[in-house]
Amino acid sequence: LREELATDEAREYTDVIIREADRLNVLTEEMLDFARPHPLTRTQVNVHEVLDSVIALERPACIVRGVQIQQHYDPSLPDLWADRNHLTQTFLNLIRNAWEAMPHGGCLTLTTRRSSEPIRLGPGGGPMLVVELADEGVGIPPEVHRKLFTPFFTTKAKGSGLGLAIAHRIIEEHGGRFIIKSLPGQGTTVRIYLPVNPGTSEGPLEG
């Protein structure tokens, strides 16, 4: 229909229809993902490869916003026994949230390391690794922080309120932990704890 219209003014209306149809399609997919979660398809996954693929997708939007991305990876980390697609969805959502929270630019720092905190160990008593995302954004008020994982709760004009709820469930399905620390005006730090591949670990970590 858009190609058949003769004037730019008429095409403007079809552009709106197309954008809204795309937005509703994304919302419908998120609702279906939340209502009917897909079982995990676990393989050996290198978490750095997953992060790099997501960064490649989001870097153009970060450049437009003046957001710099710094990566501090621990190259000694073993693989995860995880669902690559589900982890990609989780980190895509978190990185997108981070740059959206920095409308005037800033730095997003991604750090990976072995867990030394007193967090419960992974399935079978194995060690866990940490993926930390720290932004310099607007932060999260306490009254919002308490509702972050509530389905359909959102502060975004066009948000579905399902992104963090789905991400939280994905991490828990992997036997991990999801922790968010934030204060208004002081940025947000998200820590994801994930059990490493039991076939590659060298035994529980001390600490």
Phi and psi in degrees as a GROMACS rama.xvg file:
@    title "Ramachandran Plot"
@    xaxis  label "Phi"
@    yaxis  label "Psi"
@TYPE xy
-61.6396  -40.9006  ARG-2
-69.0147  -24.8995  GLU-3
-84.2051  -17.5433  GLU-4
-75.6091  143.14  LEU-5
-89.1009  -28.3284  ALA-6
-113.649  153.546  THR-7
-64.5961  -33.6654  ASP-8
-63.3515  -42.0373  GLU-9
-67.9787  -37.8518  ALA-10
-67.1381  -27.4751  ARG-11
-59.1264  -37.5803  GLU-12
-68.8535  -39.9507  TYR-13
-67.9574  -32.4621  THR-14
-61.7299  -40.7094  ASP-15
-62.7082  -43.6099  VAL-16
-60.4141  -43.3488  ILE-17
-65.2683  -45.1038  ILE-18
-62.4477  -43.4775  ARG-19
-69.1072  -35.8882  GLU-20
-64.205  -40.4691  ALA-21
-63.7779  -41.8826  ASP-22
-64.4206  -43.8482  ARG-23
-65.7673  -33.1558  LEU-24
-64.5796  -43.7828  ASN-25
-62.5628  -43.695  VAL-26
-61.5337  -43.3051  LEU-27
-62.5101  -42.3664  THR-28
-62.5724  -41.1638  GLU-29
-64.7969  -40.5244  GLU-30
-64.839  -40.0089  MET-31
-66.4903  -40.2304  LEU-32
-61.4337  -39.0806  ASP-33
-72.9536  -39.9784  PHE-34
-76.7558  -36.7122  ALA-35
-128.733  78.7194  ARG-36
-63.4973  141.491  PRO-37
-84.5704  141.293  HIS-38
-62.9024  149.746  PRO-39
-69.0383  137.677  LEU-40
-110.737  95.7398  THR-41
-86.5257  136.467  ARG-42
-142.689  174.419  THR-43
-71.5643  126.035  GLN-44
-128.679  128.854  VAL-45
-88.2823  114.84  ASN-46
-63.6548  -29.6513  VAL-47
-68.9942  -35.6355  HIS-48
-65.3641  -38.87  GLU-49
-64.217  -46.8897  VAL-50
-62.0639  -43.2167  LEU-51
-63.5408  -37.5174  ASP-52
-67.4022  -37.9547  SER-53
-69.7971  -41.3863  VAL-54
-60.6711  -39.6936  ILE-55
-61.0588  -36.2239  ALA-56
-71.2269  -37.8375  LEU-57
-94.4429  -11.1023  GLU-58
-58.8662  -42.3148  ARG-59
-57.324  -41.8396  PRO-60
-66.4788  -35.7296  ALA-61
-66.015  -40.3446  CYS-62
-62.1742  -43.3672  ILE-63
-60.1103  -37.646  VAL-64
-83.6864  -7.87361  ARG-65
76.4053  28.5734  GLY-66
-98.4273  123.999  VAL-67
-94.2854  144.524  GLN-68
-114.072  124.349  ILE-69
-113.155  136.664  GLN-70
-120.952  124.478  GLN-71
-123.754  93.3926  HIS-72
-102.523  143.148  TYR-73
-91.1752  106.629  ASP-74
-69.4465  -10.1874  PRO-75
-86.8481  -2.70794  SER-76
-65.384  137.208  LEU-77
-77.4313  172.984  PRO-78
-70.6904  161.176  ASP-79
-95.5201  153.686  LEU-80
-102.3  91.0746  TRP-81
-148.796  172.649  ALA-82
-93.9032  110.783  ASP-83
-60.2702  -44.4391  ARG-84
-65.0736  -40.3616  ASN-85
-68.2039  -39.2955  HIS-86
-66.5857  -38.5438  LEU-87
-60.1245  -43.9755  THR-88
-60.5963  -41.3933  GLN-89
-64.4361  -51.2304  THR-90
-70.8859  -30.0895  PHE-91
-61.964  -44.1817  LEU-92
-63.5891  -42.9918  ASN-93
-68.9834  -42.3414  LEU-94
-67.2236  -38.4323  ILE-95
-64.9002  -42.825  ARG-96
-58.8858  -38.7503  ASN-97
-65.1808  -48.952  ALA-98
-72.9848  -27.3626  TRP-99
-67.8339  -25.1084  GLU-100
-81.1358  -1.95054  ALA-101
-121.386  68.8005  MET-102
-64.6907  -20.4475  PRO-103
-110.08  20.6309  HIS-104
90.1163  175.746  GLY-105
150.255  -161.643  GLY-106
-125.845  133.743  CYS-107
-110.825  119.781  LEU-108
-110.842  124.663  THR-109
-108.933  125.553  LEU-110
-128.587  136.33  THR-111
-122.085  144.987  THR-112
-165.057  170.474  ARG-113
-78.0375  145.979  ARG-114
-78.167  130.79  SER-115
-121.885  -0.966724  SER-116
-76.6641  160.406  GLU-117
-77.1436  56.2073  PRO-118
-97.3354  144.985  ILE-119
-55.938  144.289  ARG-120
-73.3278  165.505  LEU-121
-71.7956  179.102  GLY-122
-54.1792  135.787  PRO-123
78.598  8.58127  GLY-124
81.5997  12.4654  GLY-125
-78.1442  169.276  GLY-126
-74.9657  167.15  PRO-127
-127.26  153.451  MET-128
-110.406  164.683  LEU-129
-122.603  134.149  VAL-130
-113.849  118.945  VAL-131
-114.963  131.498  GLU-132
-119.815  117.149  LEU-133
-121.403  122.932  ALA-134
-113.144  169.887  ASP-135
-112.637  38.3752  GLU-136
-86.6203  -160.591  GLY-137
-74.6349  -13.724  VAL-138
79.5501  178.007  GLY-139
-125.534  122.757  ILE-140
-63.0194  150.717  PRO-141
-56.1763  -39.0516  PRO-142
-68.1816  -26.0672  GLU-143
-82.5261  -38.6276  VAL-144
-54.7812  -38.5345  HIS-145
-67.7463  -18.5474  ARG-146
-110.771  9.96528  LYS-147
-57.5948  -38.1855  LEU-148
-97.2811  11.3456  PHE-149
-79.5706  122.773  THR-150
-56.5032  136.297  PRO-151
73.4703  3.47201  PHE-152
-87.9662  127.521  PHE-153
-152.87  151.978  THR-154
-106.762  1.35123  THR-155
-88.8487  142.676  LYS-156
-61.3002  -35.1492  ALA-157
-119.542  23.0827  LYS-158
-83.5515  155.721  GLY-159
-93.9642  -19.8769  SER-160
76.4199  16.2108  GLY-161
-113.555  -16.3329  LEU-162
-57.7713  -53.6554  GLY-163
-70.6784  -34.136  LEU-164
-62.6847  -42.187  ALA-165
-68.7068  -42.7997  ILE-166
-60.9259  -43.3211  ALA-167
-60.3767  -43.545  HIS-168
-66.2091  -39.544  ARG-169
-60.8467  -44.6497  ILE-170
-65.1323  -41.7815  ILE-171
-65.141  -36.6129  GLU-172
-64.0827  -26.2447  GLU-173
-84.1956  0.252598  HIS-174
80.8372  21.6238  GLY-175
-105.967  -172.797  GLY-176
-128.826  150.329  ARG-177
-129.624  113.817  PHE-178
-126.818  131.401  ILE-179
-122.132  128.272  ILE-180
-123.282  130.009  LYS-181
-160.234  149.627  SER-182
-135.53  144.492  LEU-183
-55.7058  130.388  PRO-184
78.031  0.485325  GLY-185
-122.767  14.0908  GLN-186
81.8932  179.481  GLY-187
-134.955  139.807  THR-188
-121.536  124.738  THR-189
-111.902  127.803  VAL-190
-116.866  125.931  ARG-191
-111.098  121.013  ILE-192
-103.347  126.37  TYR-193
-133.249  137.764  LEU-194
-70.9068  136.953  PRO-195
-76.8133  166.44  VAL-196
-58.4274  117.869  ASN-197
-61.2272  -20.6662  PRO-198
-80.1369  -11.1564  GLY-199
-116.195  -7.60154  THR-200
-76.442  160.659  SER-201
-108.534  18.0879  GLU-202
109.742  166.199  GLY-203
-59.3285  145.908  PRO-204
-87.0614  149.753  LEU-205
-85.6853  156.249  GLU-206
